[in-house]
Amino acid sequence: MQTLRGLTAKGVKVDLGIPNEMWDSPHAEVTNIKKQCELMREEYEDDIEEWYFHRDSEPLSAFLCSERVLPLGEDGCLSEVFSVSDAEKDESQDSAKLPKKKQKKKKGDARNESSKQEL
């Protein structure tokens, strides 16, 4: 960002698709998750202290999430493993659902030539 600010100071137009004031701001999703995390930390502060001082041999996810935060029997998400290939599969499935764009015909394209010959 420092390089981009330097270019802007020299008069180069830099367009990142967001206002210059937001260049150093975290993404909205990151900010939202941070707020949720802080609220959860405040709400379960006593439980976190209990774990830290008396039950730290147990994984925090089991003590806090499985036993206190998540509804009974809904802690299966804690054992899920996320991989990049899973994200790529989701993206490719999402893009497959989108309507396909028609390809523009170019001059000299073999498809155009064959349709001309049929006429």
C-alpha positions as CSV (number, residue, x, y, z in Angstrom):
1,M,0.0,0.0,0.0
2,Q,2.9,2.3,0.7
3,T,4.0,2.0,-3.0
4,L,0.5,2.8,-4.2
5,R,0.3,5.8,-1.9
6,G,3.7,6.9,-3.3
7,L,2.3,6.6,-6.9
8,T,-0.8,8.6,-5.9
9,A,1.4,11.3,-4.4
10,K,3.3,11.5,-7.7
11,G,0.0,12.1,-9.6
12,V,-0.6,8.5,-10.9
13,K,-4.2,7.5,-10.9
14,V,-4.6,4.3,-8.9
15,D,-8.0,2.6,-8.9
16,L,-8.5,-0.3,-6.6
17,G,-12.3,-0.2,-6.8
18,I,-12.5,1.2,-3.2
19,P,-12.1,4.7,-1.8
20,N,-8.5,5.7,-0.9
21,E,-9.6,6.1,2.8
22,M,-10.5,2.4,2.9
23,W,-7.1,1.1,1.6
24,D,-5.9,0.3,5.1
25,S,-9.2,-0.9,6.4
26,P,-9.9,-4.6,6.9
27,H,-12.5,-6.2,4.7
28,A,-16.1,-6.0,6.0
29,E,-16.3,-9.8,6.7
30,V,-13.1,-9.7,8.7
31,T,-14.5,-6.7,10.8
32,N,-17.8,-8.6,11.3
33,I,-16.0,-11.8,12.5
34,K,-13.8,-9.7,14.8
35,K,-16.8,-8.1,16.4
36,Q,-18.5,-11.5,16.9
37,C,-15.4,-12.9,18.4
38,E,-15.1,-10.0,20.9
39,L,-18.8,-10.4,21.9
40,M,-18.3,-14.1,22.4
41,R,-15.2,-13.5,24.4
42,E,-17.1,-11.1,26.7
43,E,-20.1,-13.4,27.0
44,Y,-18.1,-16.4,27.9
45,E,-15.3,-14.7,29.9
46,D,-16.0,-16.6,33.1
47,D,-15.9,-19.9,31.2
48,I,-12.7,-19.1,29.5
49,E,-11.1,-18.2,32.8
50,E,-12.4,-21.5,34.3
51,W,-10.8,-23.4,31.4
52,Y,-7.5,-21.4,31.6
53,F,-7.0,-21.8,35.4
54,H,-8.5,-25.3,36.0
55,R,-9.1,-27.3,32.9
56,D,-6.5,-26.3,30.3
57,S,-5.5,-29.9,29.7
58,E,-8.8,-30.2,27.8
59,P,-8.9,-28.6,24.3
60,L,-10.6,-25.2,24.5
61,S,-12.8,-26.1,21.5
62,A,-14.2,-29.0,23.4
63,F,-14.6,-27.2,26.7
64,L,-16.1,-24.0,25.3
65,C,-17.6,-24.7,22.0
66,S,-18.9,-28.3,22.5
67,E,-20.0,-28.0,26.1
68,R,-21.1,-24.4,26.3
69,V,-21.7,-22.5,23.1
70,L,-23.1,-24.9,20.5
71,P,-26.4,-26.7,21.0
72,L,-26.1,-30.3,22.2
73,G,-25.1,-32.6,19.3
74,E,-24.3,-29.8,16.9
75,D,-20.5,-29.8,17.4
76,G,-19.7,-31.9,14.3
77,C,-18.5,-28.8,12.5
78,L,-15.5,-28.7,14.9
79,S,-14.1,-31.8,13.4
80,E,-14.6,-30.8,9.8
81,V,-11.4,-30.2,7.8
82,F,-11.4,-27.4,5.3
83,S,-9.0,-27.6,2.3
84,V,-8.3,-25.4,-0.6
85,S,-9.5,-28.1,-3.0
86,D,-12.9,-28.0,-1.3
87,A,-13.1,-24.3,-1.8
88,E,-12.2,-24.7,-5.5
89,K,-14.9,-27.4,-5.9
90,D,-17.5,-25.0,-4.4
91,E,-16.4,-22.2,-6.7
92,S,-16.5,-24.4,-9.8
93,Q,-19.9,-25.7,-8.8
94,D,-21.2,-22.1,-8.3
95,S,-19.8,-21.0,-11.6
96,A,-21.3,-24.0,-13.3
97,K,-24.7,-22.8,-12.1
98,L,-24.3,-19.5,-13.8
99,P,-25.7,-19.0,-17.3
100,K,-23.0,-19.4,-19.9
101,K,-22.1,-16.4,-22.0
102,K,-22.5,-16.6,-25.7
103,Q,-19.2,-16.4,-27.5
104,K,-18.8,-13.5,-29.9
105,K,-18.0,-14.6,-33.5
106,K,-14.8,-13.3,-34.9
107,K,-13.9,-12.7,-38.5
108,G,-12.1,-15.6,-39.9
109,D,-13.5,-17.9,-37.3
110,A,-14.0,-21.5,-38.6
111,R,-17.6,-21.5,-37.3
112,N,-18.4,-18.3,-39.3
113,E,-16.8,-19.8,-42.5
114,S,-18.8,-23.0,-42.3
115,S,-22.0,-21.1,-41.8
116,K,-21.2,-18.9,-44.8
117,Q,-20.5,-21.9,-47.0
118,E,-23.9,-23.4,-46.0
119,L,-25.7,-20.3,-47.4
